[in-house]
């Protein structure tokens, strides 16, 4: 009977160690993920869209996902450079 109890205790201790190890790994991964402003789903990629004015007074890069709508990205540009929202722009 004592032998069974010892084996049971060992198994519980091993399980506890595994659980603690897994919790630590989860915490580490959550910390790493929290540093990034994007959550990438399957088939999504990060990319940079660069806006350059014809007179080259504006050179601005926006990091986005390949699945983001372009009008949303364009509005981010206008949030920073509001003077360009009042002009007629050609985006290529």
KOLNUBA-374379 format. One record per residue (C-alpha): residue number from 1; x, y, z; residue in one letter. Coordinates in Angstrom, 3 decimals, padded with zeros to 6 digits. Example, Ala and Ser with C-alpha at 12.3 -4.5 7.8 and 13.67 -1.06 7.14 Angstrom:
# residues 2
NODE   nr         u         v         w  rest
NODE    1   012.300  -004.500   007.800     A
NODE    2   013.670  -001.060   007.140     S
//
This chain:
# residues 92
NODE   nr         u         v         w  rest
NODE    1   000.000   000.000   000.000     X
NODE    2   002.809   002.394   000.873     X
NODE    3   004.452   001.725  -002.475     X
NODE    4   001.257   002.678  -004.335     X
NODE    5   000.963   005.869  -002.318     X
NODE    6   004.585   006.787  -003.063     X
NODE    7   004.073   006.210  -006.779     X
NODE    8   000.939   008.311  -006.683     X
NODE    9   002.785   011.146  -004.922     X
NODE   10   005.620   010.998  -007.444     X
NODE   11   003.160   011.195  -010.325     X
NODE   12   001.388   014.162  -008.735     X
NODE   13   004.719   015.920  -008.205     X
NODE   14   005.740   015.290  -011.808     X
NODE   15   002.394   016.562  -013.045     X
NODE   16   002.736   019.688  -010.916     X
NODE   17   006.201   020.330  -012.360     X
NODE   18   004.855   019.938  -015.895     X
NODE   19   001.942   022.268  -015.159     X
NODE   20   004.252   024.941  -013.724     X
NODE   21   006.590   024.601  -016.696     X
NODE   22   003.701   024.989  -019.158     X
NODE   23   002.297   027.989  -017.277     X
NODE   24   005.710   029.673  -017.405     X
NODE   25   005.961   029.026  -021.111     X
NODE   26   002.467   030.460  -021.696     X
NODE   27   003.332   033.564  -019.671     X
NODE   28   006.533   034.080  -021.643     X
NODE   29   004.703   033.750  -024.961     X
NODE   30   001.945   036.125  -023.839     X
NODE   31   004.568   038.731  -022.903     X
NODE   32   006.205   038.401  -026.317     X
NODE   33   002.877   038.729  -028.118     X
NODE   34   001.889   041.791  -026.125     X
NODE   35   004.853   043.732  -027.546     X
NODE   36   003.379   043.719  -031.045     X
NODE   37   000.507   045.966  -032.106     X
NODE   38  -000.733   043.393  -034.592     X
NODE   39  -002.271   040.002  -034.313     X
NODE   40  -001.508   038.020  -037.448     X
NODE   41  -003.974   035.411  -038.490     X
NODE   42  -003.204   032.575  -040.829     X
NODE   43  -002.115   033.796  -044.297     X
NODE   44  -001.665   037.364  -043.086     X
NODE   45   001.654   039.142  -043.424     X
NODE   46   003.068   042.418  -042.243     X
NODE   47   004.058   044.914  -044.881     X
NODE   48   005.027   048.531  -045.187     X
NODE   49   003.136   050.981  -047.380     X
NODE   50   005.257   053.997  -048.270     X
NODE   51   003.725   057.315  -049.260     X
NODE   52   005.899   059.769  -051.185     X
NODE   53   004.683   063.097  -052.507     X
NODE   54   005.630   064.244  -056.015     X
NODE   55   007.677   067.095  -054.569     X
NODE   56   009.177   064.590  -052.109     X
NODE   57   008.315   066.721  -049.099     X
NODE   58   006.400   063.782  -047.750     X
NODE   59   007.974   060.408  -047.169     X
NODE   60   005.942   058.304  -044.754     X
NODE   61   005.779   054.590  -044.081     X
NODE   62   002.867   052.777  -042.459     X
NODE   63   003.173   049.218  -041.216     X
NODE   64   000.021   047.236  -041.851     X
NODE   65  -001.262   043.793  -042.727     X
NODE   66  -001.753   042.598  -046.278     X
NODE   67  -005.441   042.167  -045.434     X
NODE   68  -005.976   045.802  -044.337     X
NODE   69  -008.211   047.928  -046.517     X
NODE   70  -006.334   050.646  -048.343     X
NODE   71  -008.743   053.442  -047.416     X
NODE   72  -008.037   052.740  -043.740     X
NODE   73  -004.296   052.926  -044.384     X
NODE   74  -004.771   056.141  -046.349     X
NODE   75  -006.718   057.666  -043.458     X
NODE   76  -003.828   056.862  -041.133     X
NODE   77  -001.654   058.975  -043.404     X
NODE   78  -004.148   061.840  -043.216     X
NODE   79  -004.224   061.557  -039.430     X
NODE   80  -000.543   062.461  -039.398     X
NODE   81  -000.480   064.760  -042.454     X
NODE   82  -003.893   066.378  -042.384     X
NODE   83  -002.907   068.979  -045.007     X
NODE   84  -002.877   066.210  -047.638     X
NODE   85  -006.467   065.268  -046.914     X
NODE   86  -007.544   068.618  -048.402     X
NODE   87  -005.772   068.031  -051.721     X
NODE   88  -006.414   065.859  -054.696     X
NODE   89  -004.065   062.897  -054.458     X
NODE   90  -002.962   060.261  -056.867     X
NODE   91  -002.081   057.037  -055.059     X
NODE   92  -000.299   054.318  -056.924     X
//
